[in-house]
């Protein structure tokens, strides 16, 4: 875990070895501790502290990359020369952009917590103990992963740009299952935050154990269109997948759900329900990001969707120049505004529907409509007359988050989530009650 001063010194050293026309040096790393448990027993405890330096050298439109995780002077010098040698042999890239010069970055004030970085295996064992004890006492089997630490990112180039940011993180997820031959139940729960205080092991354990018990002896019901209550992690898995297709270039080229017939894109149009607003804010209190994107552009609070209207799209520097528009740096967090209904209240207001804990194995079916397919997992329940009636067998779904966000009947407050498709940034999503969600077939998977 390198300080800003140490990171700058290493980047400047790498730049001093460079002879290419332009050079970019990225340096990232951090210190992370983890504890893994399975079959109600802690199995491993580890710690990693490392940094990786990446050099990108350019001669005109030719560029090459090389990296190292050994930060001695000799290793840095060899890495620079290797990048330059690769650049000389590389084909020209006509979309190469000139380097950014020095930038001004707004400070991110709440992304770092020293206690979270320093917490050791004692804290992680305490977090895991609640589910281990609870699972054993109920003849259930628990497995999971607890992690905490801090990381940094720094970038500098031969035109004088330098940026540095750091962030802390703690996350915990656990899966609890019934013993083989006792009903095939499975429950999952997780928590994540930039401080250890935001990870409540007892609460996570209680949710996972309850879902495991409730999901045993699942029954099969017919696939079809249902009202669904999606917990926040299930929403995140679909919305973040959609977000990667909200790109100006793919829309302008006719390859996106935001493409306009005849050419261009649909920025400025109302695309979702009135209650849907999605934005980024590096200084969000619960889900902070970084002050700069991977190429050194300053990040800032920005709407992507406001009251259903697409207000901004991801726009790279090359495409911005080509279309005479402003570039949009890739965000370092993603937040969807929530509502006031709890998940329990959504269940209580549902005459007949399905409660989904989370999805997995999500794959793209059609890019232009963002039609996705995947499976429910770790707690899927039939709701009738405002109550959970029974556990049901898992479904395969075929649904587009674009359509889903036009059928929202209720929202919970947003929560930071730990999921499978969140990308390399923090995500906050609400739970949603959605009408006409499409399930296409049953799955025997637990």
Order of alpha helices (4+ residues) and beta strands (2+ residues): alpha-beta-beta-beta-alpha-alpha-alpha-beta-beta-beta-alpha-beta-alpha-alpha-beta-beta-beta-alpha-beta-alpha-beta-beta-beta-beta-alpha-beta-beta-beta-beta
